[in-house]
Amino acid sequence: MSDAETAAIISLQCRLRQRLIDLGMAAGLPLENLSRHLAHISVLGRNFAEHTLPLFLTIAPDHNDSLASLSVSLKCDLDEIRDALTDVEPDLLALMQLLNKH
């Protein structure tokens, strides 16, 4: 992960944390996990949409080595997004319960 991506995650995490507090989520592990995971998912998705997919769409079909290499990157990016989605699920359920009881 690049320094810019890390900075984007940290910035977004702070904003998400405050928003969750404003919505009534108590301080604790679910709050911290949810803000961290949502920020991570957002940055991963943006990176995939702005860099990986456009590259895939623009590499000429006759550049087999580049496409083969990029296919590995596609898989790695998607695996990382999947893992982040799996990680956020329990804490997202806590948020859903909080917001649906009002």
ZIVENZI-V996511 format. One record per helix or strand of 3 or more residues. SS is the DSSP state (H for helix, E for strand). FROM is the first residue (numbers start at 0). TO is the last residue. Records with the same first field share a line. If there is no record, write none. Layout:
SS->FROM-TO, FROM-TO
This chain:
H->2-21, 28-57, 63-99
